[in-house]
Amino acid sequence: MKVDIYKARKIPSPTERMYVFIPSDKSPDFLPDEVMRAAGALDFEKKISIRPGEKKIALNTDEAVRDIREKGFHIVCT
């Protein structure tokens, strides 16, 4: 699954960053209002491919793929 990663401009805390993963063929415009309020604005970071069971630093790919299939997006706070 190809996904785009967006970094939130609004940060949850001074030591945390919020990232939103969405399918590469979608625009962030579809995200729910509560996600956009929490994120402030989104800046494109990069495009990656993920698949269930794959090992990625700071990303549970099984959870990410499930969320994207069910909700259309996945959020990671680091």
Buried (B, 14 or more C-beta within 10 A) or exposed (E): BEBBBBBBEEBEEEEEEBBBBBBEEBEBEEBEEEBBEBBEEBEEEEEBEBEEEEEEEEBBBEEBBEBBEEEEBBBBEE
